Amino acid sequence: MKSSHREVQEGELVTRDEYNDGYTHEALHTTHVLMETFGQHVVDTRCADEFPDVKNAADKAHQALFDLYQLIGSKFKD
């Protein structure tokens, strides 16, 4: 049985799943959007192609977003 906590919201008693109250999903989704946007508008651009230091820094940042995405995803329970 999943544990849950209760909170009062606008005078009503609301039961929420203790683990996933929507914030984890939102963080996962937002990280994905950032990864896609960053990839298209920074990593895969002429600027990154022309300047190896920019490409290197962009690749590191993109990898960090990917690692964050995986970390957040690992927080979801079966």
Secondary structure by P-SEA (a helix, b strand, c coil): cccbbbbbcccbbbbccccccaaaaaaaaaaaaaaaaaaacccccaaaaacaaaaaaaaaaaaaaaaaaaaaaaaccc
